[in-house]
Amino acid sequence: MRVLAVLAFAALPYAVSSKSTFDASGAQSVHSLSNAPDDLELLITDTFTVLSHPAFPRHSVRVKKSNFCDGTVAAYTGYIDVEARHLFFYFFESRRSPDDDDVIFWTNGGPGGSSAIGLLMELGPCNAVNSTNTEFNPYGWNDKANIFFVDQPVGVGFSYADFGPVPSNTQSTTEEAAVDIAAFAAIFFEHFKKFTGRPFHMAGESFGGRYVPLFAAAVLDQNARLVEYGIPPVNLASVMIGNGLTNYLDMLQSYYDIMCTPASLPPVETISACVRMKQAVRQSLTTLWKLRST
Ligand SMILES: *[C@@H]1O[C@H](CO)[C@@H](O)[C@H](O)[C@H]1NC(C)=O
């Protein structure tokens, strides 16, 4: 699917947007904005439309219409393009009221988990029933929200780097991804007018406990710049983290608390197992702290 998408992009004509660079000093006063349609409804299914913004000379967004997964709402797929890096996303409009409902960004964890896991097995508009079929999910979050599912970082799911999977191209940090995701949010909300200013929620699970706070911080940092440039800030309303992994050294200790004390539910382990666990946790922590300080 990835290869096909890239070929289609190379072979077919598409709405070309301006690639002008933006000088923060204001030396370049005329911004040539993208000529892509500013209504998602006008996008087409067989060709990518390219969006860009002068404030983000390194970033552009490729997007096309799709019929994937739901069937009752407008759906889109595309890439956040950052020079040689390309982050894949799905976007589903809300079943209730796309023109009024909030926008959610979703990422799975891992690191290395494709957001297709969340989409097809957890909170997406459809669930996979076997290797070839899906079924409608009445509990999908797009029942009452517009939602993005993003494959990140590069190398995960359909996200890829040019020049093949050599480490220097595919390795990317959460900090880098945060800048890319924030730029994407700005371009999306600026470009698709009906979404401009809409409340935005950034959500994830598991290793998303690391991703989501950094992504949200990047959006807030970027908002300060957007205001300077006269671009409406992204209306970040909340972050939502389920089963989040934040600081492993702190969390390791709570395995004992959960299994052996009434911290949440009654203890589930035997006293002898808990004694061994307590010792093991203490030893592991000592080792980890030593490793960390070297
Ligand atoms: C997958 O599920 C569909 C619908 O339930 C069924 O018709 C089809 O035979 C299944 N395919 C496989 C490979 O199990």
The ligand as an SDF file (V2000), in Angstrom:
LIG
                    3D

 14 14  0  0  0  0  0  0  0  0999 V2000
  -13.4200  -12.9450    7.4330 C   0  0  0  0  0  0  0  0  0  0  0  0
  -14.6730  -12.5530    7.9230 O   0  0  0  0  0  0  0  0  0  0  0  0
  -15.6740  -12.4430    6.9270 C   0  0  0  0  0  0  0  0  0  0  0  0
  -16.9050  -11.8230    7.5580 C   0  0  0  0  0  0  0  0  0  0  0  0
  -17.1840  -12.3950    8.8150 O   0  0  0  0  0  0  0  0  0  0  0  0
  -15.9290  -13.8010    6.2980 C   0  0  0  0  0  0  0  0  0  0  0  0
  -16.9220  -13.7190    5.2980 O   0  0  0  0  0  0  0  0  0  0  0  0
  -14.6280  -14.3050    5.6870 C   0  0  0  0  0  0  0  0  0  0  0  0
  -14.7950  -15.6040    5.1840 O   0  0  0  0  0  0  0  0  0  0  0  0
  -13.5070  -14.2880    6.7240 C   0  0  0  0  0  0  0  0  0  0  0  0
  -12.2430  -14.5720    6.0750 N   0  0  0  0  0  0  0  0  0  0  0  0
  -11.3100  -15.3240    6.6290 C   0  0  0  0  0  0  0  0  0  0  0  0
  -10.0410  -15.4600    5.8370 C   0  0  0  0  0  0  0  0  0  0  0  0
  -11.4460  -15.8940    7.7070 O   0  0  0  0  0  0  0  0  0  0  0  0
  1  2  1  0
  1 10  1  0
  2  3  1  0
  3  4  1  0
  3  6  1  0
  4  5  1  0
  6  7  1  0
  6  8  1  0
  8  9  1  0
  8 10  1  0
 10 11  1  0
 11 12  1  0
 12 13  1  0
 12 14  2  0
M  END
$$$$
